[in-house]
């Protein structure tokens, strides 16, 4: 079944947290919903940023384009594993993602962020 969405109408979490429900209006104006189990929502969340980048690159014929989210705040926390920390990045419109990071990677990131950029490439990749 191929459904073309006209607009996203609702995004909800089932009361027991087992599924996410997305409501939308299809191209004929009919209401429709899709229910995704939690593991599929996680897989979708991991896939969407790269799909957005590919769509932008295809649309504008520029392989360097990326969709950049404006960072508004960040939080660094210790996880239950002493060798791992967590960093949450958030935008002004409520989008946030939490990453787990081993200590060595945290130090590498800190050094890259603290660098004044003199004599270094504009992009640092780990």
N, C-alpha and C positions, 0 to 999 in steps of 0.2 A: 504494500500500500504506500503510495507516494502522497504526502500531504505538504502543501505549501502554506506556510504561516504568513498571515498578514500582520498580526500583532501579538505580542506576548501580553497576557492579561493578568495572570497571577503566578506567584511562586510560593509554594507552601511546603512545610515539612509535616509528615504524618505525625499524629500525637505520640506514637511510640518511637518515632525517630527512624523507622526502618525504611521509609521511602521519601522521595521528594516528588511533589506534584507540580507540573508546569501546565498552566492553562493558557490557551491561545485561541485566536480566531483564525480560521482557515481562509483560503482565497475566495470561498463562496460566502463568507460571513458567518459560518456555523462555528459554534463553540466546540472546542476539543480539549482533551487533557492527555498528558502522558505521565505515567507513574514510573519512576526509576528507583530501583533498589540503591541503597547507600553506596555499595561498591561500584556500581555503574556511574553514579553521580561523581564519585572521586575520579574515575577514569575519564569521564567527560571533562571535568575541570582541568585535568592534566593535559588534555588534548586541545582544548579550545584556544589557548594563547598562540600555539603554533599554527593552527588553522586560520586564525585572524591574520597573522603575519603573512602566510602564504596567499590569502585572499588579497591583501593590500599589494603585495609584490606582483601578483598576476594582474590585478586591476590597473595598476599604474606602470607596469613594466620596469620596475626598479627593485632588484633583489636585495638592496640595502635597507629598504623600509621595514620598520617594526612598529607595532602599536605600543606606545609608551604610556604607562599609567602614571599620573602625577602623584608622587609620594607626598603624603601629608604628615605621617608620623610612623614611628617604629618603636618596637618594644623588644628588649633582649631579656631572656629569662633562663634560668637553669632548668633542665629537664630532670626527670627522676633518675636518669643515668648520669653519674658524675662526670663522665667524659664527653657529654653532649649538652649543648645549649640549644635554645630555640630563639628564633628571631621572627617577629611578626611585622610585616610591612603593610601599611594601610593608606588608602586614598581618601580624599575629602568626601567622596560620594558613597563611602561605606564598604568598598571592596577591600578585603584583606586576605593575606596568605601567610601561613606560618611555616617556616622552614626549620628543620633540625640540622644542627651543624656540629661536627666534631671539633674539639679544641684547636687542632692544628689549622683547620680551615678558618676558624674564627680569627686566629692571629694573622693569617694571610690576608683575609678581608680587611682587618683593621689596618694593616700596613698599606694596602692599596688605597683605602679611603684617606689615610693620613698623608699620603704622598702629595707633594706640591705639583706634581705633573711635569716638572722641568726635565727635559731630556728623555721622557718616557713616552711610550705610545699612548694614543688617546683612548685605547681600549685595552684593558687588562683582563686576561682570561685565565682562569684557574682550571 
